[in-house]
Amino acid sequence: MHRRMIGISLSAMLDGIEATVVRVEADVSPGIPQFSIVGLPDSTVNESKLRVRAALRNSGVELPNQRITVNLSPASVRKRGAALDLAIAVAILRASRQVPPELGTGIGFLAELALDGTLLPAEAIVSLSLGMKNAGIKRIIMSSPAEVLVPIPDIYFYSFASLSDVVAVLRNPTQRLTPATIPDFRDGASTLGVDMVDVKGHKDVKRSLLVAAVGRHHALLVGPPGCGKTMLAERFVTILPRLQFSETLEVYAIHQAVGGASIPSATPPVRMPHHSLTVTGMIGGTSLMIPGEVTLAHRGVLIVDELLEFSRKTLESLREPLSNRCVRLHRAGKMTNFPADFQLIGTLNPCPCGQRGYGDCECKEGDVIRYWSKLSGALSDRIQMTIPVERIDTAKRARAGSNEPSSALRTRVEKARTIRSSIVENSEAGLVPKARINGDAKSLLGRASEAWSWSSRAVHSVLDVACSVCALSGNDVITIQDVEEAIALRGQVSASNAPRT
């Protein structure tokens, strides 16, 4: 009786921005020649039958002239992407005993196959590799060259040019594999081409932005057209500390998964979407679970320029990520979590014409109310700082004097963050201030809370900003002056208290 054997290999595929490890099983049995792939393959995976057949033949290995069934497990998850090609070919070779089935246990295969047997780079290989690492797979066979990779702790990559090279290694149990040389980490965007030194004047605004950078506070820049709001917002990221390596790797994996990054960068990411953005574009979605702008801004800054020009639904979709620093999406009975730990910097005019409180405003009161109605109280309550930006004439700009470059401001932020860590501590419930606030400051905070009927979130927000103000001043005890500045920065704007002429 013919003894049947199952060939097994391991690979991975993208599921949103994270990877799912796929167990590839191949069965080769007598019968009418047929090649079937089961396990919810999409069209790209189904087409791998033609790529694998041609690649095997052109690599000097014949596809068995038998009934071939390939199962992709877990069967309940739709498989997509061409990164499974090499694993499918290896599983078939193991099932047909053309390579030893026991060799290579614990090795992952990530590569697309060309018709001539050449190995092509898999898309989003960093995300796929991280997914394999989480599943305990620490050796990965991939295509060469390896320029699209970054060093990943405890992962060994082995690069090959063709399927025939892989087959030769699998057939030789004594051959020692040499890990590929991964290029040293390179910062692909160490310079953004902009600097705070470009902004003349606005000393008070820059001070407020420093406070926002120290505590990663969400902020709104409010002022008339042409006052420099967008210019300041675009340069805000230049005063933020550079990302740690683990954060850089996380951000790179996210952007590579959506085809948006070629070289990793320690500079925090910046996203500045157009005001026509939809809810799906903002938080992600679709059947493929594509991440939105809030996830692409993870570990960085989301600039919402002309905030009140966005639709109310799109703005309201920000409420969950602002509070939870993640997005939970439900599609087709499945829940997906996307990271969204970003800092929001919004810019807006005080009224439709932009001159209310700064010039000759011709807007009717009803128009102003409708304009501000897009910013709900719930969303406004989550924005910790409101920074007024005044128009500066040419003469004042000329007298503004020299400005600090972003590098100097970034150094101040880094020092302040170190001090801030001694003032506050993080817990599951959020920011918990230590007992480092004097009695006068605590009394003022209580009186302000009662006078303005603040929610507990608002009180927490003011105290949080006061911690950053205190740290920026180089102190480790919150004083009444720190609370006063935090209360002033809390001054939220709405239709009821928009600037008036």
N, C-alpha and C positions, 0 to 999 in steps of 0.2 A: 504494500500500500504506500502511495506517495505521501511523504511526510511534509506537511505544510509548515511554513515559517512566516512570522510577521516581522517586517523590518520597521524599526522605530528610530526617529530622529527628533530633535527639538529645535524649535524656531520661535519667532514672536511676531506679533502684528500690533498695529496701533488701534487702540480703542479710545477715541477721543484724543487726548494728548498723552495718555499713559499706555503702557504696553501690556499685552496679555500673552503669556507663554503658550505656544501651540505645540501639542504633542502630535507629530505626524506618524501615522501608522500606515504601512503598505502591505497588501496581501497579493501575492502572485500565485495564481492557481490555474490548472488546466481548464481549457474551454475556448470558446470563440474569442479571438483577440479583441480586447476592449479595454479602454482606459477611462476609469470613472473616478471622480473626486466628490466625496460627500462631506458633510459637516458645515453646511451653509456657506459655500464659497461664493464670492461675488464674481463678476465677469472677469476681472483681472486674474483671480486665482484659477478660475476655470480655464482661461487661456494658457495657463502654465503647462497644460498637457502638451500643447504644440511646442512650447519653448523647451520643455524637458526632453521630449522625444528627439528634437533636432540636436540639442546640446549633447545628449548622450551619444548619438550616432557620430557626430563630428568630433567627439572626444575619444573615439576608438572603442566605445562601449555600446553594445546593442541593447535596445529596449527589449525585454522578454516578449516573445510572440505568444503571449498568454493573456488571460483575463487579469487585469490589474485594477485593484480597488485601493484608493487612498482615502483614509479617514482623517479629518482634522478635528482634534479634540481641544477644548470642549465643544461639543457639537451644537450647543444651544446659542453660541455666539457667532455672528456673521463674520467671516474671514475676508479681509481685503488687503491688497498690496502684493507686490511682486517679491517681497523679501522671503517668501516661503519657497521659492523655486529650488534653491540649493537643498533645502531640507527634504523636499519631495523627492528629488533625484537620489539623494543618499538613502532615504528610506526604501526606495525601490531596489537600489543596488544591494542593500542588506537583505531584503526579502528574497531576492533572487540569488543570494549567496555569492555575488560577485565581489563583495567586500565582507570581511568578518563582521558579524552582527554585534559582537560584544565589544568591539573596539570603539573608542570615542564616547563612552558613557559619560554623561555630564557635560558634553560639548554642545554648544548651540551653533546653528548655521544660519547666517544672515547674508543673503546675496541674491540678486536677480541674475538669471541666466540669459546670455545672448544666444542666438541660434548656433554660433560657431563654438559654443562652450565657454566663452569668456565670462568671467564673473564681473557683474556690474554692481556698483554701490547701492545698498538698500537705503531707501528714504528714511529719514528720522532715526538713523542708527544709534544716536546717543540715547534717545528715549527707549528704543528697543533693548539696548544693552543694559540700561538701568533696570528695566523690567525683568530681564534675565537674571541680573544680580540679585534682585529681591527674591527670586525663586530658587536661589542657590546655585545658579549656573555661572561659573567664573571663567570658563574658557569659551571663546567665540571665534569661529572661522568665518572670515569675511573676504571681501574683494580687496585688491590693492589698486592704487595706493591708499594710505590711511589719512589723508589730509583733512577729511571731514570729521575726524575724531579728536577728542581731548582725553587726556589721561583720566581714567576712572579708577579710584582705589579698589584693589582686590579683583580687578578684571584684567584678563590676559587676552589680547587680540592676536590672531594668527591670520595674516593676509596671504591670499593666493591669487594668481592671475587668471587661472582657468579651472574648469571642472576636472580636467585630466590631472592637474597637479594635486587636487584634493583627493582624487581616487588613488593616486600613487601613494600618498601618505596613509590613507586608510588601509591600503593593502599591505603596508609595511609596519607591523607592530613595534619593531625595534627602532624605527626612525624617531629621533627626538625633535619635537616641535620647538621652534624658536619664536618667542613672542615678537610681534611687529614693533618697530620703533615708532612710537606716537610722537608727533611734533610737540615741542614744549608749548605750554599755554601761551597764546598770543592774544593781546587785547586788540580786537578789531575796531574799536571805536573809542580809543583813549582820548581823542580830541573830537569835540562835537562841532568845532568851527564857530562857536559862540561863547561869550564870556560876559559876566556881570559888569566888567569894566566898560563894556559898550554902552551901558545905561548911565546917562548923565543925570545927576541929582537923585531924587527919590530916596533920600537917606532914611527917612522914617519907614518907607515901604520895604526897603532892603532889610532893615532891622526886624520888621515883622516877619519877613520871609525867613530870616535866620531862625526866629523862634519856631516857625512852622517846620523847618528842616530838623531842628533839634528833637522835637517830639513827634515828628511825622504827622502833624495835624493837618486835617483837610481845611482848605482855605478858599475864600472868594476874593477876587480883586474887582472892585467896583469903581467905575469912573467913566468920564465922557470919552467919545471916540478920539483916538489920536493921543491919548495921555501916556501910552506905554504899557498898558496891561498885558497885551500879548507878548511883547518883547520881554517883559519881566518873567512871565510864565514860562516862556521857551528857555530861559536861562536858569530857571530854578534848579534843574537837575544838575547843573554844573557846580552847585555848592553842596551837593549831597555826598556823603562818604562813599567810597568805592565798595562794591559788593565783595563779600567773602568768596573763596573758591567754591564752596558748596552751593552758595546762592547763584554764582555765575553759571555753574553747571546746570542748576535747576532752570534758570531763565533760558539758557542756550537750548536745552532740551525742548522746552515749550515752543520756542520760536522755530527751531528746526523741524518740529512736528507739523507745523503749518507752512513750511517752506519759506520762512521769513528771516533766516539767519545763516550766514555762511561761515563766520568766524566768531568765536565767543568774545564777549566783552565784559569787563568788570564795571563799566559805567551802567548805572541803573537805566532800565529801558524807559522810553518816553513814547506815549501814544497821544495823538491829537486828532481825533476823529472829526469828520464833517458833521454839521448839524442835521443833515438828512439821515443820519444813522438810525436804524430800526432797533427795536428791543433785542431781536436775535443778534444783530451786529454788536450790541453793547455787552450782553451777558453770555452769548453763545447759544448753540442749539442745532437745529436741522437733524435729519436722520443720521448723519455721520458724526454728530456731537462735536461740531467744530467750536473751538473756544472763541469768545468775544473779546472786545477791547479791554474789559476789566482784567481778563486773564493775561492778555498780552502785555499789560502794564504791571503784572505781578513783580514785586520787589522794586518797582519804579514809580513813575508819575503818570497819571492820567490827566491830561489837560483838556478841559471842556471849555473851549473858546466860544464866547457868546452863548453862555449856558441857557439863557431863556429863549434862544432860537430853536432849541431842541424840543421835540414833542414831549408832552407831559408824561406819556407812558414810558418813553425812553428814560427820562430822568427818574421816574419812580422805580425803574428797574435797578437803580443804583442803591436802593435802601438796604437790601440784604447784604451785598458785598461790602458796603461801608460799615455795617455792624459786625458781620461774621467773618470778613476777610476771605470769603469763599463763595462759590455759586453752586447751588444744588439744582440740577435740572432733571426733570422726569420726562422721558420719552419712551413710548411703546412699552410701558411697564417696567422700565429700567431707570435707576437713579444714577446720575453721574455727578461727581464733585469736581469742580475746577477751582484751583487756587486763585485768589484775587486779593492779595495783600498789597494794595497800591495806595498811593497818596493822591488825593483829588485836589487839583488846582483849577478853579473855575474863574472865568472872566465874564463880566456882564456890564451892560450899560444901565443907568438908573431908570431909563424909560425908553420907549421905542425910538425916539429921536436922539436920545443920549445926552440931552442938555439939561435935564431936570436937576436943579441945584447947582449947575455950573455955567449956565448961559440962558439964552432965550428959548424956553421950552414952549412948544405949541401943542403939546399932547393934551388931549382931554382926559379928565379924571377917570372916566370909564375905560379908556384905552390903557392907561397905566395899570389899573386894577386887573384887566385881562392879561396884560403883559406879565405881571408878577404872579398870576394865578398858577402858572406852570410850576412854580417852586412851592411845593406843599410844606406845611408846618413840620410834618414828620421828616422830610428830607432836610429841611433847613436846620432842624434840631441836631442832625448828625454832622453838620459842618461846624467846626469848632472856632474858626476865625473868619472875620470879615474885614478886609483891608481896603480902606478908601485910597484911591489913586487920583491925584489932582493933575491937571494939565500944567506943564511947566513951559513958560515962554522962552524964547531964544536967549534973552538977556540973563535969565536965571540959570539956564544951562551953562552959559559961559562962566558964570560965577560959582558954579558948583564945585570947581576944583577937581583934584584927582580922585579916582575911585579905586577901591580895593578890588583886585582881580579875584576871580572865582576861587583860585587855589588858596588864597589867604582866608577867604570866607569859609571855605570847606574845612580848613584847619581849625577855625573857631568852632564850627559845628561839631567836629570830631571830639574836641576837648570838652565841649558842653555836654555831649552825650555821655561821656565818661562820668562827669559830675552828676548828671541826671540819674544815672543808674544807682547812685548812692542815696538819692532822695526818694525814689519810687521803686517798687518791685512789681513784677507781673504775676498774676495768678489767673486761675481759670475764670474767675469772676470779672477779670479785667484789671485795670490799673488800681493798685491799692497804695495810697500814699502812706509812707512811714510817718512816725510822730516827729516830723521836722517842719512844722508850721507854727509860727508864734501866735500868741493869743489875739493880738490885734488883727492879724490877717484872717484868722479863723472867724472872728467876730464880724469883720467886714463881709466875708463870704456868706455868712448866715443872713445878714441884713439884706444883702443884694438878692439872695435867693427868695426871701420873703417879699421884698418890694416888687420884684418882677415875676413872681409866681413861677419860678423855674421848675422844670421837671428834674428828677434825680439825674437824668442823663446830662442835663445842662449844667448842674452843679458839679458833677464829675468832670465835665468838659472844661469848665473854668479852672478847676483845681489842677487838671492835667496841663493846661496851657501855663498856669502859674509856675508849675514845676520846671517847664522849659525856660520860662523867663528867668527864673532863679538860677538855673544852671548856666544860661548864657552870660549872666552877670558874674559868674564864678563863685557863687555862694551855694551853700548846702542846707540853708534854712529858709523857708518861704516867708517873706516879709509882706507887710501891708502894701508896699509899692509893687511887689510882684503880682499880688491879687488885683490891684487897681489896673495894671496894664492888661492883665488877662481879661478883666471885665470889659475894658474898652475894646479889646480885640473880639470879644464875644458879640459886640453890637450888630446883630443880624439885621438884614434889610428885607423888607417885604412891601406889599402894596400899601400897608398902613403906615409905614414909617420911611418910605422912599424919600430921598432928598427932594426938597421943594425949593422953588425959586423965591 
